[in-house]
Amino acid sequence: MDDSDDVSPIYFVEYMFENSDGRKMVHGRLMLRGLQTVLGTSANEREVFLTNDCLVFDLGDVKQTVVMDILLTPWGYQHRKTNANNDKIDRARAEERRRRRLPLEYYCRSLYWPERGAFFCLSTNTMGLGSGVCQSCKMKETQKEKEIFKVNKSKTTFSLKGAEYSVKDFVYLRPHYFAADGKAMDTSKSRKNARLKPFVVCHLLEIELSKSYKLADPESTKVKVRRFFRPDDISP
């Protein structure tokens, strides 16, 4: 695709389709060059990284195709020699192509997930199936569904921000909920005398829904808990 920058973005095609207007469309996942990741200048110029950032664009927006190989490197001491030989052959081939001024060939062997601060192995069995389903989009929809606040019919379990809590669970609560004046404690680092207190351990006893609301939401839902005291809380 064309881009305002000197380097055009690279997209991995998950599937193509034709919309209701008859326009041919592409659903792709963005691939980043090493310079665009935390690796910076230490990355190989030929290595690109798959991301979970998707884009739907017109087929006519494609500038050109690029050659890219999916590399799966086996792990383990028994594979070190083979991997080293393969890397040596690959570098020699790349150097020969550079000498002959042939187009750069890329390779990809990792998923770059900056939100989790890590690189992951590629899930090749879910990539580019052409089935109209993108694994990255499916994962985002699942995560979005988990983040919706819900309370089950028996009022014994609720989900909040992707985590599930049930009656009889032990949870952490912020200490200001138990402050004598009911005010939150200022724990700003800019305050030299700010006193930090640990979270309070509580036993979840009951989930109470407000009768005035038809749908459960975090603001109208209350929980009854039993507090556990730390030694510092009861010592004189």
Secondary structure, DSSP 8 states (H G I E B T S, - for coil): ---SSSS--EEEEEEEEE-TTS-EEEEEEEEEEGGGSTTGGGS-TTBEEEEEEEEEEEGGG------EEE-----SGGGHHHHHHHHHHHHHHHHHHHHTT----EEE-EEEETTTTEEEE--GGGSS--SS--HHHHHHHHHHHHTS-EE-TTSSEEEETTEEEETT-EEEE-GGGG-TT-------TT-TT------EEEEEEEEE--TT-SS--TTT-EEEEEE---HHHH--
